[in-house]
Amino acid sequence: MILREHLIQQAVIGIEDYLQKGGELRRYTIEAINAPAGLRLPEGRVTYRATLPNGVRLSKGTQVNVDVLLDGSKYVTMRCMMRVRVFDQMVTASKQLIQGNVITAQDLRIDEREYKGENWKYFTDMSQVIGKVASRGISQGEIITSRNIQNPVIIHSGDLIDLSAVINGIRVTTQGRAMENGREGDYINVKNMTSGKVVRGKVIDKNNVEISR
């Protein structure tokens, strides 16, 4: 006789093995959403094999197929639906943050929150966030993510900067004037003060824009 609890236990083992092989180090919980009732079996040695046909779907239904083997041969496959929740120490807002304001250490705290598999990056270290700018209003307690912060503007329209390019392996630098605001990593229009031409380059830091060739 196979009890429902046996199937759930095998499903949990299968999920834990899947997570460990994937290098999961965050805290997680596993609970049954739906599992078959018990099953009577003929005499024989019973073993199990659990597979996850769709992998782990965080906070949603994760399907685990539990093969029941009798004397080494598959006798029946039982499907269990499980819920897997993953938690991590995340950087959150300690107070309401205003759009456009530079974020300081006093604006942040670390809380354990659930990660539901969303398509954004969260942060576990305040240093990754300090000095960034809120790209929109952020509520107290809200998780800080790659979607609600951005780099600050470090070059402003009209600033004189060093404009450089690598030509035949040699770096050539001249003076340029920014034609628009730019954050680190942005591509902006810059006027070459020597030639008078407007070119497009990547913001390296507050003093340097590099033209890619």
Secondary structure as the mmCIF struct_conf table of DSSP 4:
data_model
#
loop_
_struct_conf.conf_type_id
_struct_conf.id
_struct_conf.beg_label_comp_id
_struct_conf.beg_label_asym_id
_struct_conf.beg_label_seq_id
_struct_conf.end_label_comp_id
_struct_conf.end_label_asym_id
_struct_conf.end_label_seq_id
STRN STRN1 ILE A 2 ILE A 2
HELX_RH_AL_P HELX_RH_AL_P1 ARG A 4 LYS A 21
TURN_TY1_P TURN_TY1_P1 GLY A 22 GLY A 23
BEND BEND1 ARG A 26 ARG A 26
STRN STRN2 ARG A 27 ASN A 34
STRN STRN3 LEU A 39 LEU A 39
BEND BEND2 GLU A 43 GLY A 44
STRN STRN4 VAL A 46 THR A 51
TURN_TY1_P TURN_TY1_P2 PRO A 53 ASN A 54
TURN_TY1_P TURN_TY1_P3 LEU A 58 SER A 59
BEND BEND3 LYS A 60 LYS A 60
STRN STRN5 GLY A 61 LEU A 70
TURN_TY1_P TURN_TY1_P4 ASP A 71 GLY A 72
STRN STRN6 SER A 73 ALA A 93
BEND BEND4 SER A 94 LYS A 95
STRN STRN7 LEU A 97 LEU A 97
TURN_TY1_P TURN_TY1_P5 GLN A 99 GLY A 100
HELX_LH_PP_P HELX_LH_PP_P1 ASN A 101 ASN A 101
STRN STRN8 VAL A 102 VAL A 102
HELX_LH_PP_P HELX_LH_PP_P2 ILE A 103 ILE A 103
HELX_RH_3T_P HELX_RH_3T_P1 ALA A 105 ASP A 107
STRN STRN9 LEU A 108 TYR A 115
BEND BEND5 ASN A 119 TRP A 120
STRN STRN10 TYR A 122 TYR A 122
BEND BEND6 THR A 124 THR A 124
HELX_RH_3T_P HELX_RH_3T_P2 MET A 126 GLN A 128
TURN_TY1_P TURN_TY1_P6 VAL A 129 GLY A 131
STRN STRN11 VAL A 133 ALA A 134
BEND BEND7 SER A 135 ARG A 136
STRN STRN12 ILE A 138 ILE A 138
TURN_TY1_P TURN_TY1_P7 GLN A 140 GLY A 141
HELX_LH_PP_P HELX_LH_PP_P3 GLU A 142 GLU A 142
STRN STRN13 ILE A 143 ILE A 143
HELX_LH_PP_P HELX_LH_PP_P4 ILE A 144 ILE A 144
STRN STRN14 THR A 145 THR A 145
TURN_TY1_P TURN_TY1_P8 SER A 146 ASN A 148
STRN STRN15 ILE A 149 GLN A 150
HELX_LH_PP_P HELX_LH_PP_P5 ASN A 151 PRO A 152
STRN STRN16 VAL A 153 ILE A 155
TURN_TY1_P TURN_TY1_P9 SER A 157 GLY A 158
STRN STRN17 LEU A 160 ILE A 167
TURN_TY1_P TURN_TY1_P10 ASN A 168 GLY A 169
STRN STRN18 ILE A 170 ALA A 178
BEND BEND8 MET A 179 GLU A 180
STRN STRN19 GLY A 182 ARG A 183
TURN_TY1_P TURN_TY1_P11 GLU A 184 GLY A 185
STRN STRN20 TYR A 187 ASN A 192
TURN_TY1_P TURN_TY1_P12 MET A 193 SER A 195
STRN STRN21 VAL A 198 ASP A 205
TURN_TY1_P TURN_TY1_P13 LYS A 206 ASN A 207
STRN STRN22 ASN A 208 ILE A 211
#
